[in-house]
Each structure stands twice: as structure tokens, then as C-alpha cells.
Amino acid sequence: MFRSWLIVAVLLVFFGAAAVSAAGSGFRAKGVYARMDSVAAVALALAMTAVGLGWAPIAAGQLEMTLALVLAWFVASIGFRARAQAGRGRLRALYGAVVTLLAVCVLFSAARGGGSATDHPVHQLAAVLGYAIGCLVMVFAATGWLLATFAHPPRNSQNALPRLTGIREALMAAGLAVALYAVS
């Protein structure tokens, strides 16, 4: 799907680093939900790495199943966290579900595209604008995660964002921004 070696390299670096960061944050996680979020983030990052490598047309079924399981976890955890933690962490699960839906859009576009952006069957104005808007939103999300991780001094250690989590989410958002740009 992605013919530019630069885009493939950037996708591999962003999603590979996100997978490593998610695995590292999974070992440091204290709760069950945090560990499962890390497992879901590793699966999402590895699936998007496979898309970046061009395996989307070949292994579309397996990648779709992986992303469906990740999406099911985030959607189910929205409800679980509502009962267990009085709403704490629901926005994180909602954000994970939205990111997974954007990854599914990239996967479907990469699997349907014949091998380049010019062979892409949905090159219509609405699709291009949707991907461009998604790309901009992910750029802002990556910037926000980096600012929340490094620019805000942690005054209260209970509410401070763990650095590995912030870096992981920033890398995933930046990788999705590049992927959305590439399929638009």
C-alpha cells in the first residue's frame, strides 16, 4: 500500500516504539485494567506495524480480528470502569476505542488499495477530507499527549500521567496521523 520508503520507515519507527513502550508500561502497571490496556496497545501497535509493512492485503482477516478484539476490550472496559471505579478511566477507554476505530479505517483502506494511493478505490472528496481531518486530530492528540507528559509538572503523584503511557499514546497518535495521511 505504502510505496514511499520514508512513510514505511516512519510507520515502523512510530508503531514499533509504541509497541515496546506499551510492553514496558504493561510490566509497570499496577491494576488489571492498566495491564489489559497495555496488552491492547501492544496488539494495536503490532497490527498497525503489519499494515505499514504492506501486509494488509495479505493478512487482512487476521489483522481485522486483532483490531476487533482490541476494540471489544476498550468498549467493554468503558462499562466495566463505570461500575468499578466510579467513572475513573472511562475517558481513557473511550480514547482507546476512537484510536482503534481510526486504525480500522486505515486497515480497510490499506487492504482495499491496490498498491498505491492512486489505486485507492475511495478517492472521493469526502473520504480524502475525512482522512485529512483525522490526520490533523491525531497530530493534535500527539501534541497533547507530549504536553501532558513532559510540560506539566506533576504536583500530585496520584494524578500524574506515567511517562511510558504518555509516550506510547503520543507515538500511536503520530503513527496514525502518518498512516491517515498516507491513505488519503
Secondary structure, DSSP 8 states (H G I E B T S, - for coil): ----HHHHHHHHHHHHHHHHHHHHHHHH--SHHHHHHHHHHHHHHHHHHHHHTT-TTTSHHHHHHHHHHHHHHHHHHHHHHHHHSTTTTHHHHHHHHHHHHHHHHHHHHHHHS-SSGGG-TT-SHHHHHHHHHHHHHHHHHHHHHHIIIIIS--SSTTT---HHHHHHHHHHHHHHHHHHHHH-
